[in-house]
């Protein structure tokens, strides 16, 4: 919870004026969803003020400028969504089902949304990573975390005889990670259920 107190001098006295109190995490989540939907370049400072429901001065005092808020939003997404996926992978005891469930989740999300936002990480990769080293590093770290978790999962699947040993666990993990990203991109272009099913079917066949 953030509270701003402004101090000013009036008639020989210092006076404190308390401004609006707001929940920093709630505001950051709103910013994350706004950037996710409209992109970094497509989001104006006025958009942030209107959607977040705080003054421009409070916005800058708490989060810095638009770019700093975007970075914090991207890290928030990584923590919430990347972290949830990694937890799901690490807790898995049915290796093929876990990968299938991840694919299905992405597809169902895309088909249910009228306007698919895709993946915030993937969107930011396309928009900013090629010319912004800081954003590229956040994205690379997120992808590596997921790849490492998938590598352990695939290795367990290979040891249990569920996955082929034709390729290394690392190579297959990279393939699965790339397929996840590809599904996210495809979801933004309005790919239909049949096309999604074909992609998933071929991806799973490579694992076997």
CORCORSUL-V359314 format. One record per helix or strand of 2 or more residues. SS is the DSSP state (H for helix, E for strand). FROM is the first residue (numbers start at 1). TO is the last residue. If there is no record, write none. Layout:
ss = [SS/SS]
from = [FROM/FROM]
to = [TO/TO]
//
This chain:
ss = [E/E/H/H/H/H/H/H/H/H/H]
from = [2/13/24/45/56/66/95/120/133/169/193]
to = [10/22/38/52/63/90/112/129/159/188/207]
//
